[in-house]
Amino acid sequence: MKLRTTILVWVLLLVGAIVAATIGTLAIVFDRNTRQRVAEDVERAKAVTLDLHAAQDRLNAKECQVLAEEPRLRAVVATTDIAHDTVVDAVASLAKPIDAGVFLLVDAEGKLSADRADPAAQGFDLSDRPVVEKALVDGAMTGVWLADGKAFGVAGCRLDFGARTVGALVVGHAIDNAFTNTIARQTGGYLVVVADGAPLTGMPPDVTAAEIEHGLAEVEGGSQEVALGGTNWFASAIPLPGYTGKAHVRYLLLRSIDEALAPFHRIVRILLIIAGAGALATLLVALGLARLLARPIVRLVAHTRAIARGELTPAPAHGPTEVLELGTAMDAMAKELDASRARLTEQQRLARELEIAAKIQTSILPRDVAVAGLEVAAKMLTASEVGGDYYDILPVADGCWLAVGDASGHGLTSGLVMMMVQTGVATLVRSQPDANPRDVLRVLNRVVFENVHERLEADRHMTLSLLRYWPDGRFVVAGAHMDAIVWRTATREVELLGTPGTFLAITDDIDQVNVDREWRLEDGDLLVLLTDGVTEAENAAGKPLGYEGALAVIEAHADASATAIRDALFARLTEHSPTLADDATILVLRYRSSRA
């Protein structure tokens, strides 16, 4: 794809991404805030509904109390032989001023005396109605009745004539559209009275009674959002306070989510118009920018191809400052190319030398060594550079010689020092298998010191422990290296044995500090020799494995074979430090007495 096309495509993608991210962010924030606000509105609507319901109950109770004090009403109820028409006329005249939807009288036994809604009705037993029952017994009661497809908030009052209870008055008003519209005006939503799934009051536009029934079932099933009449609603349902009948009567509160989100949809349309205009303007600017940049860059590309073919002639650049700087840098790069190739060749040569040194280091390690009285397991892991680790096991007629050490530094010189020491130790102990370790070290130190400091002219030294082993479990040790680890089978405890000598090649005369020390192992005892590549290996947090890590593994596997212990130590090492910064060497020796 050409530069000009690339610029145009990326500019359009950038504009599209910005618009999409803006609209997406607004959608998430606005939708979340809107739904939260709608939920809060519904909660306020619930509180308003319950407050207005309670206010209507108080009004009904007040009206009932006022009318219950009317002397004419008490006289009509108390007179036993009064005509029914007279009672009905009295009820009609008293109910008219308050425009009550329910206005009826019952006698002291709870039987209907007169009903404004049905003047001919009388004698029906209403004593099982809680409002009537409580009014006759306690003096007053409010509640909710269902009648003629409506819900009524009612209040009952006892009628006393002197000290005698002569009946009760029940007064109430319909919970109708006027009531629900009052709440809708205050909350901005809708309130529907639903009895057994059928709406008793008006519903939102385009919503059917079947949808109301289904929506109420979803709300009572735990859903907060329902779809009614093609609109998404936030909904809540509450029982009608005071209703004690068998029907399932609820206030269903609805608040339109779509209506609340309408402003956001208008904002999105405006943003899309702005984005379209911005994209067009950006496209025009990008065309001009692409034309300005493409030509000088094309010339630079041609110059790059010439450099790739080996043509290093400078080519003057034209265009913006950045293009000029790029052209200058490319010319400088061409001048340095030959020097870089030469350095690369030298680096490859050194890498090959290090590879050869590493192969020599590992190839001279002992293999399949058998020593009387010793179960031996040894292994070395090399780092990316030659680290200079060295170990050897040299069997002789009466036991063996063991050596473990580490040349200072890394690289080829360290590998050379290690090979000098290996060759010197093997030569000396083969020629004098019964010599003392300190005598072998004295001669070896002079040779290595001369080779390292005078011939190689290198400032290097080497830690080395040289051990002479006899089948009776006795070891004589000279030199200086890391503490040896001994696990005693009799006490099942671990101890560290230090090496009191000195390093190789520090000085040409080590007689003053070159001493032998005797160690002794009993049957089953374990001797572990390490290099610092084990204890100083660090994990990702920079914490070294340390002697503590090695001791924990040895104690956990002390009864296992030497090979198993060696493998467990290396497994813990590679787990702790997957990439080694230095060579790591481990020798595990289990002494088995012939007397056992």
N, C-alpha and C positions, 0 to 999 in steps of 0.2 A: 504494500500500500504506500502510495506516495505521501510526502510530508504534507502537502496541501490538503489532501483528502483526510489524512490522519488528524490534522488540526480541526478540520470541520466536524469530523465524527466525534472527536473527544469534547469539543465545545458543546455540541448538541447533547451529548450524553451528560455532560456536567450540568447544563441548564435543566435537562430533564430530571436528573438526580436531585438537584436542589429543590425543584418544584415538588417532586414526589415526596422528598423528605419533609418539606414545609407542610404540605397538605396532610401527610401521614401523621406528623407531630401534632398539628392542630386537631386532626380527627381524634387522636387518642386522648389529648388533653380535654378538648371540648366535649367529646362523648362521655368521658369519665366524669367531668364536672357537671355536665347536664344531667346525667343519670343520678348522680348524688343529690343534685338540687331537686330533681323531680321526686326522688325518694323522700327527701325532707319535706317537700310540699305535701305529699300524701300523708306523712306522719302528722303535719300540722292540720290537714283536713280531718284526720281521725279525731284529733283533739277538739277541733271546732264542732264536728258532728256530735261528739259526746257532750260538749258543753251546751249546744243548742237543744239536744234531746233532754238534758237535765233541766234547762230553762223552761222547756215546754212542759215537763213534768211538774215543775213548781207552779207554772201558770195554771195548769189543770187543777192542781191541788187547791190553789187559792180560789179559783172560780167555784170549785165544789164547796169549799168551806163557806164562802159568802152566800151561795144559794142555799146551803143547808141551814143557814140561820133565818131564811125567809119564813115568817110566821104562816103565811098562806100555804106554803108547801108542807110544813109540819102538820097543819090542820087537815089538809087534804089526805095526807097519809094516815093520820091518827084516826080519822073518822071511818068507822067500819062499814056503815051503810050508805056511803056516798056513791053516786052514780059513776060508772066508768068514764062516761063522756066528760063529766066534770073534771076528773083527774087528768084526762088527756088534754083538755083545754088549758088547765093550769100548767101542765108540762110544756105545752106549745108556747104559751105566753112567756114563761121563764127562760126557755131555751133560745128564743128569738134574739134577744139583745146580744148574746155571746156567740151566736152562729155556731153552736156546738154540733159536731158531727155525730156524737153519741150523747144522748140525754135520756136516761131511763130511771125508773123508780122500782125498787123491790120492797116487799114487806119484811117483817122481822124474821121470817123463815127463809128469806132469799128468793121468794117467788116473784116473778115479774108482775108489777102493778100497771105500769104504763111505759110505752116506748115511743119517743117522738118519731123515730124513723118508721115505725109500724104501729099506727094508732090502734089497730084492732087486736094487736097481740097482748096477751096477759096470761098469767098462770104458769108460765114456763119456770122451771126450777133452775135458778142461776147460782145456787149456794155453793156449787163446786168451783165456781170461778174464784181464783185467789183474790182478785180485787174486791169482789163482793164479800167473800168470807172474811178477809182481814178488816174490811170496813165495818162489818157488823160486830166483829169481836174487839178489834183494837181502835176503831174510830176513824181510821183513814188508811188509804193504800193507793199507790200508783202502779201502773203497768202498761202492757201493750196487748190490744185485742186485734184479731183478724176477723174481718166481716165484709161480705159483699166485694171480695177482691181487693180490699184495702187494709192497710195497717192503721190502727188508731192508738194514740197515746191517751190513756184514760186515767181518771182519779176517782176513787170511791170515798164517800163520807157517810158516817152513821147519822141517822135522823132520830133525835130523842124528843119525846113529848113529855115534859116534866122529867120524872125519874125513869120513864119507860122508853125502851128502844122500840120504835115503831117501823123502822125500815132503813134503807140506805139509798143514797143518790149516787149515780155514776155519770160523770161528765167527761167528755174527751173530744179531741180534734184529730182529723186525719193526718197521717204522715204522708203527705201528697207531694205533687210537683212544686207547690209553693215552698214547702219546707226544703226539698232537695235543691231547688234553684237558689234559695238563699245561701246554702253552703257552697254551691258551685260558683256563685258570684264572689264569695270571700276567698275561695281557694284556687279558682281558675281551672277546676276539674269538673268531674261529674260524680253524682251520688245516686245510686240506684238501690231501691228497696227490693229485695228478692226473697220470695217465700217458696220453698220447695222447688227451686230452680226457675220459677216464673217471676218476671219483673212486675212489681206493683206500681212503679212510678215510671216517668219518662226515661228514655235511653239516649245515648249519643247518636248523632246522625249515622245512617247506614249500618247500624248495629241491630241484629235480630235477637228475638227472645231466646232462640236456640243457642246463639253465640254467647249470650249472657250466662245461660246455664252452664255451658262448657267452660267459659272463662272462670266462673266462680269455683267450679270443680278444680281447675288448675291451680288457682290461688290457694285454696284450702289444702291442696296437695303439696304446697311448698313453693310454687313458682311465684316470682314477683313481677314477671312481665308476661303479658298475654297479647294475642293478636285478635282484634275485634273489628269487623267491618273494614278490613284492609288497612287498619291503623295499629301501630304498636302502642300499648298502654302499660304504664306502671300501675299495679293494682294492689289493693289490700281489702280484706273483709273483716268486719267486726259484728258480733251478735248484737241484736237490738236489746239494750238494757231494759229489764223489766218484763220481757216476754217469757212466759212459762208454759206455753202450749206445746203441742206435739209437732207442729210444723217446724221446718228448718228455715228460720228467718234471719237474714243478714243485711247489713249495710255493705254495699260493694262500692268502694271508692276508686275512681279511675282518673289518671292524669296522662295526657297524651305525650308520649316520648317524641313522636314525629314532629308534633307542633313545637316542642321545646328545641328540637334540632334544626328546625327550619332556618333560623338565622345562620347557622354554620353552612348549610347548603348554599345559601346566597353568597356567603364569603368564598366558598369553593369556586363558584361560577365566576366571581370577580377575579379570583386568583388565576384561574385558567385563562381568562382574557388577558390579564397582565402578563402571564407567563408566555402566551403566544406572541404578544407584541415584543416582549423581551427576547424571545428566541429568534424572532426575525431580525431585530436590531443586532443581536449578538452574531447571527450568521453573516450579516453584511460586514461587521467589524472583523470577523474571523477570516472572511475571504480576502480582505485587504491585508491583514497580518500574514496570512499564509503566502500571499504573493510576495510580500516584502522579505520574508525569511527564506522562502524556498530556493530562490535563485542562488544566493551565496552559499547555502548549505549544499546544494547540488554540486557546486564547484569544489567544496571541501570533500564531498564523497568521492569525486573523481581523483582528488589529490590522495586520499586514503588508499584507493585502489592502486595508484601508482606506487605508493610506499610498500604495499603488500607485494608488488611485483619486484621490489628491490630498487626502484627508482627513487633516490633520496634527494633529488633536486628540489630546493625550496620553491614554493608556489605562493605568491602574494595573495592575501585574502581581501575581500571587500564585503561591506555590509555593516551591521550593528557592531557595537563594541565587543559584545560577547563572541560574535563570529570571528572578529579579528583576533581576539585572544585565543580562540580555539585553533585558528590557523597557525599562530605563533607556537602554540604548544605542540601541534603536530610536527612542525619543523624540528623543534627541540627533541621530540620523541624519535624522529628519524635519525638524528645525530647520535642519540644514545643507544640505538638499536644494536649496532655492532658490539658496543661495549657490553650490553646486556647478554648478547649471545655468548660472548667470551666468558662472562661470569657464570652463565648457566652451564657451560661445558665444564668449568672448574668445579662447580657444585656437584655435578653428576659424577665427576671423577672421585671427589671426596666421599660422596654417598656410597659409591661402589667399594671404596676402601673400608668404610665403616661396616658395610655388609660382610666383606671378607673377614674383618677382624671379629665380628660377632660370630661368624661361622667357626672361626678358629677357636674362639673362647668356649663355645659349646661342644666343639668336636673333641677337645682334649679332656672333657670330664670323664671320670671313671664310669664303667658300665658293668652291671652284674657282678659286683664285688662280693666275695664270700670270705668271712673272717670267723675263725673259731670263737665261739662264745658270744658273738654279737649278731643280733638281728638288725640289719642296716637298711635304711630307706633315705635316699637323698635326691634333691631336685633343685634346679636353678631356673628361675624365670628372668629373662633379660628384658631390659627397658628398651625404649626406642633408640637410644644411644648406648654404646658400650659403656657399662658402668664399672667394670673392673672387678666384679665378684670372682672368687676363686675358691674351690674346694677340691680335695683329693683324698683318696683312700688307697694306701699302698700296703698290701699284705706282705709280711715277712715271715720267716720261719717260726717265730715265737710271738704271734700277735700281728700288729699292723701299725702303720703310721697314719695319722689323720691330720689334715690341714684345712683351715677355713679362714678366709680373709677378704679384704676389700681394698682395692687401690683407690686413692683419692682422685676426685674429679671424674669426668666422663670423656668419652671419645677414644680415638685411636691410641693416644699416649697411655691412657689408663689400661687399655687392652694389652699394650706392649709390656707395661710393668707387670701385669698379672701373668703374662706368659713367661717373663723372666723368672718370676718367683716359682711358678709351677715347674719349670725346667730345673731350676736350682735345687728345689726340695727333692724332686724325683732323683736327681743325680746323686745328691749327698746321702740320702737315706738308703739308696740301693747299694752305694759303695760302703756305707757304715751303718748297717741296720741296727746295731746295738749302741750307737752313740747316744749321748744325752741330747734332748731337744735344744737346750741352751747352746751347746757346742755347734749344732747344725745351724742355729739362727745367727751365731756370731760370724761364721764363714759366709752364710747367705747374705747377711746385711752388708758386708764389705763389697761383695760383688754387685749387689743391686744398687747400693749408693753410688758406686763408681759409674755404672751404666746410666743411671737416671740423671745424676747431677753433672757429670763430666762429659759423657758422650751424647746423651739426649739433650743436655742443658735444659732440663725440665725441673720445675719445683714440685715434685710429687713425692708421696710416701705411701705406705701401705700398712693397714692393720693386719695382723696375722697371729693366729693361735696354732701352734704345732704340738701335737699330742702323740705320745708313744703309749700304745696299749699292750697289756699282757693278759693272757686268758684267765688269770686269777682275779680279774676285775680291777686291776690297778692301772691308772693313767698318770703319766708324768707330762706336765704342760709347761710350755714356755711361750714367750711373746705377749702381745697385748691385742686383744680383740674384745668383742662384746661378751658380757657375762653369759656363761653357760647355764642352762636350766636342767635341774636334776629332780626327777620325781622318785621319791623313796617308796618302794612297795610295802616296806614294813610299817611305816608310819602313815602312809598315804598322804604325804605332804610334799610340797614343792620348795626347793631352795635354789638360790642363785649362787654360782661359783664364779668369782672374779679372776681375771688374769692380770698378774702384777708386773708383767714385763714392760717393754716399750715397743713403739712402732718400728717398722723397717724403713731404712733410707732417711731417717731424720738426721743421723750423724753417722760417720764411718766407724765409730768405736762405741759399742753399747755394753761393754763388759761390766760397768758399774751398776747397771739396772737390768742386766740380763740374768734372770733367775729361773730355776725349775720349781714347780709346785706339784705335789702329788694329790690326785683325787682317787677315790675308791668307790666302786659300785658293788652292791650286793645283788644276789639273784633276783631278777625281775625288775631291777631299777632301770629308769629311763634317763638318757642323756640327750638333750636337744641343743644343737648349735645353730645360730642364726647370723645373718648379716643385717645391717641397719636398713636395708631396703624393705625388711619385714616390719620392724617396729616403728619406722618413721613414715610408712605409707599413710597418706592422709585421705580422708573422705571429702565429700563435696563441701563440707563446712570447715575444712582445714584442721580437723582433729586427727592426730596420729593414732594408729592402732596400738602402739606401745607394748611394753611387756605384759600389761594387764590383759590385753586382748589375746596374746599368745598363751598366757598362763590359763585363761579361762577355757580355751580349747583343749589344752593338754590335760587339765584336771577332768574335763568332761569325757575324754576318750582315753584315759590313762590305762585302762585294761585292754585296749584294742591293740592290733598289731602295729609295728613301726610304720608300715606302709599306710595303714588307715589313719594313723595320727598325722603323718606327713600330708596326706591328701586333705584331711580336715583343716589343717593349718593353712594350706594354700587356698582352700575353698573360702575360709573366713577372710583371708587377705584379699582375694579378688572381689569378694562381696563388699568389703570395706572400701577398697580402692581399685575400681575396674581398670584404670590406666596407671601403670607403674611409672614413677619418675626415676627409679633407680633399680638396679638388679636386685633380685630377692633370692636368697639361698637358704635352704632348710635341710639339716642333717638330723635324723632321728635314729638313735642307737638304743637297743634293748639288750641288757647284759643277761646272759643265761649261763649260770655257773655249771661246770661239769660235775660238781659235787651234789647238785640238787637232785 
